[in-house]
Amino acid sequence: MTVIKRLKRKFGIAAPRVAVRTHAPWYLRWVGAIVAVGCMLIFAWYTFDWGRSLAGFQSGRAAAELARLSEQVVHLRDENDEMRTQLAAMERQMQIENATHGNLAGQLKALTDENALLKEDLAFFQTLMTANGDAASGISINRFRVRADALPGEYRYQLLLVQSRTRSREFQGKLQLVVDMVQDGQPQVLVLPHGEEKGPYNLSFKFYQRVEGVFHVPPEATVKRVQVRVLENGTESPKSSQTVDVS
């Protein structure tokens, strides 16, 4: 009885239901899963975009605004480059104008000094026409000046030598400077030229000669006075001399 009951329970009306399903290949299952995931992503994207639209954000308008801003940035960058180029050109032009102005100012000063010197020469020669100079030597020293120059220990001297009308031959000789100075609290005397330095001190003129030059002393020395002497070739005694105080 027990066996019969078991058979009826398994194969009879009360037996469990059996479902018959078709077996699908694994690749079809993967394709279906991918399609399902894609649909979900598309749905999620449209849902997200719809939410942004509800919030007032529109991707098309944002892209257009971004493109406009990018174009404006490029335009401003080009404009800045052009302005830098113009500024550099203006700076170069200003430097050229400043240099030209400086050169013109220097030339104007030089011409003004030369004009003043020529006026002095003219006034001097006008008075010289009625004078005979130094009757004893025939050589006179005029406008002898000594002043400190730009560098420490550098001094510039100027003078005008004139030969009187009583002498008609050309004067040949040299100039000698005797510098009285104080160095380290002790008086010192410097005679120029010394050694073989004779070129700047040579004299050769018939009527007049303007002489200008520089001499150097130790930077720590203080020049008190300078005496200029005019020596003719072949003689030791000066034909004329003059002294000026410097400091």
C-alpha positions in Angstrom: 0.0 0.0 0.0 2.8 2.3 0.8 4.4 1.8 -2.6 1.2 2.3 -4.4 0.5 5.6 -2.6 4.0 6.8 -3.4 3.5 6.1 -7.2 0.1 7.8 -7.2 1.6 10.8 -5.4 4.4 11.0 -8.0 2.6 10.2 -11.3 -1.1 10.8 -10.4 -3.3 13.9 -10.4 -1.6 15.2 -7.3 1.8 14.9 -8.8 3.9 18.3 -8.9 3.7 20.5 -12.1 6.6 20.5 -14.5 7.4 23.5 -16.6 9.2 23.1 -19.9 11.5 26.0 -20.9 13.6 26.6 -24.0 17.3 26.8 -23.3 18.9 30.1 -24.6 22.6 30.4 -25.6 24.9 32.4 -23.2 25.7 35.0 -25.8 22.0 35.8 -26.3 21.7 36.3 -22.6 24.7 38.7 -22.6 23.2 40.7 -25.5 19.9 41.0 -23.8 21.6 42.1 -20.6 23.6 44.8 -22.5 20.5 46.0 -24.3 18.7 46.2 -21.0 21.6 48.2 -19.4 21.8 50.5 -22.4 18.1 51.2 -22.2 18.5 52.0 -18.5 21.4 54.4 -19.2 19.4 56.1 -21.9 16.4 56.4 -19.7 18.7 57.7 -16.9 20.3 60.3 -19.2 17.0 61.6 -20.5 15.7 61.7 -16.9 18.8 63.7 -15.9 18.5 66.1 -18.8 14.8 66.6 -18.2 15.6 67.4 -14.6 18.2 70.0 -15.6 15.7 71.5 -18.0 13.2 71.8 -15.2 15.9 73.5 -13.1 16.5 76.1 -15.9 19.7 74.6 -17.4 19.8 74.0 -21.2 22.8 72.3 -22.6 22.5 73.9 -26.0 22.3 77.4 -24.6 25.2 76.6 -22.3 27.3 75.3 -25.2 26.6 78.5 -27.2 27.5 80.7 -24.2 30.8 78.8 -23.7 31.6 79.2 -27.4 30.9 82.9 -27.2 33.1 83.3 -24.1 35.9 81.3 -25.7 35.8 83.6 -28.8 35.8 86.7 -26.5 38.9 85.4 -24.7 40.7 84.8 -28.0 39.7 88.3 -29.1 40.9 89.9 -25.9 44.2 88.0 -26.0 44.8 89.2 -29.5 44.0 92.8 -28.5 46.4 92.5 -25.5 49.2 91.2 -27.8 48.6 94.2 -30.1 48.6 96.6 -27.3 51.9 95.2 -25.9 53.4 95.6 -29.4 52.3 99.2 -29.6 53.6 99.9 -26.1 57.0 98.4 -26.9 57.2 100.5 -30.1 56.2 103.7 -28.1 58.9 102.9 -25.5 61.5 102.5 -28.2 60.4 105.7 -29.8 60.6 107.5 -26.5 64.1 106.2 -25.8 65.1 107.4 -29.3 63.6 110.9 -28.7 65.2 111.1 -25.2 68.6 110.2 -26.7 68.1 112.7 -29.5 67.1 115.4 -27.0 70.2 114.6 -24.9 72.4 114.9 -28.0 70.8 118.1 -29.0 71.2 119.5 -25.5 74.8 118.5 -25.4 75.4 120.1 -28.9 73.6 123.2 -27.8 75.7 123.5 -24.7 78.9 123.0 -26.7 77.9 125.6 -29.2 76.9 128.0 -26.4 80.3 127.5 -24.8 82.1 127.9 -28.1 80.1 131.1 -28.9 81.0 132.6 -25.5 84.7 131.7 -26.1 84.6 133.3 -29.5 83.1 136.4 -28.1 85.8 136.5 -25.5 88.4 136.0 -28.3 86.9 138.8 -30.3 86.9 141.2 -27.4 90.5 140.2 -26.6 91.7 140.7 -30.1 89.9 144.0 -30.4 91.9 145.3 -27.4 95.0 143.6 -28.7 95.1 145.6 -31.9 96.2 148.6 -30.0 98.7 146.8 -27.7 102.1 145.3 -28.3 101.9 142.5 -25.7 104.9 141.9 -23.5 107.6 144.2 -24.8 110.3 142.1 -23.2 109.4 138.7 -24.4 106.8 139.2 -27.1 104.6 136.4 -25.6 101.5 137.1 -23.4 99.3 134.6 -21.5 95.6 135.3 -21.4 92.6 133.8 -19.7 94.5 131.1 -17.9 92.1 128.9 -16.0 92.3 125.7 -14.0 89.3 123.8 -12.6 88.6 120.3 -11.2 87.3 117.9 -13.8 84.9 115.0 -13.6 87.2 112.4 -12.1 89.0 112.6 -8.7 92.5 114.0 -9.1 91.7 115.3 -12.7 92.1 119.0 -13.5 91.5 120.8 -16.8 93.4 123.9 -17.8 92.8 126.5 -20.6 94.8 129.5 -21.8 95.4 131.6 -24.8 99.0 132.5 -25.9 99.5 135.6 -28.1 102.7 136.7 -29.8 103.0 140.5 -30.2 103.2 142.1 -33.6 106.9 143.0 -33.0 107.8 139.4 -33.6 107.2 138.1 -37.1 108.8 134.6 -36.9 107.0 131.5 -35.7 107.3 130.7 -32.0 108.5 127.2 -31.2 108.6 126.0 -27.6 106.8 124.2 -24.9 104.4 124.7 -22.0 105.3 123.9 -18.4 102.9 123.6 -15.5 104.1 123.8 -11.8 101.4 122.5 -9.5 101.5 123.3 -5.8 99.4 120.8 -3.8 99.0 119.3 -0.4 99.2 115.5 0.1 98.9 113.7 3.4 99.3 117.1 5.1 102.6 117.8 3.4 103.1 120.4 0.6 104.2 118.9 -2.7 105.2 120.4 -6.1 104.5 118.6 -9.4 106.2 119.8 -12.6 104.6 118.9 -15.9 105.4 117.5 -18.3 107.7 114.9 -16.7 109.5 112.1 -18.4 108.8 111.8 -22.1 105.3 113.3 -21.9 105.8 116.3 -24.2 103.2 116.0 -27.0 100.3 117.9 -25.3 102.7 120.6 -24.1 104.4 121.5 -27.4 103.9 125.0 -28.8 104.1 126.2 -32.4 102.3 129.3 -33.5 103.0 132.7 -35.2 100.2 134.9 -33.9 98.2 133.0 -31.2 97.5 129.5 -29.9 94.7 128.3 -27.7 95.9 125.6 -25.3 93.6 123.2 -23.5 94.3 119.9 -21.7 94.1 117.9 -18.5 96.6 116.8 -15.8 96.3 114.3 -13.0 97.4 114.3 -9.4 96.8 111.7 -6.7 93.0 111.6 -5.8 93.8 112.4 -2.1 95.9 115.5 -3.0 94.5 119.0 -2.9 95.7 121.5 -5.6 96.3 125.0 -4.2 97.7 126.9 -7.2 99.1 126.3 -10.7 101.7 128.3 -12.5 102.1 128.1 -16.3 105.4 128.9 -18.0 106.1 129.4 -21.7 109.6 128.2 -22.6 111.2 128.8 -26.0 113.3 126.0 -27.6 116.9 126.4 -26.7 116.3 128.5 -23.6 115.8 127.6 -19.9 114.3 130.8 -18.6 110.5 131.2 -19.3 109.4 133.8 -21.8 106.2 134.4 -19.9 104.5 132.9 -16.8 101.2 133.3 -14.9 99.8 131.8 -11.6 96.2 131.1 -10.6 94.8 129.9 -7.3 92.7 126.7 -7.5 91.4 126.2 -4.0 
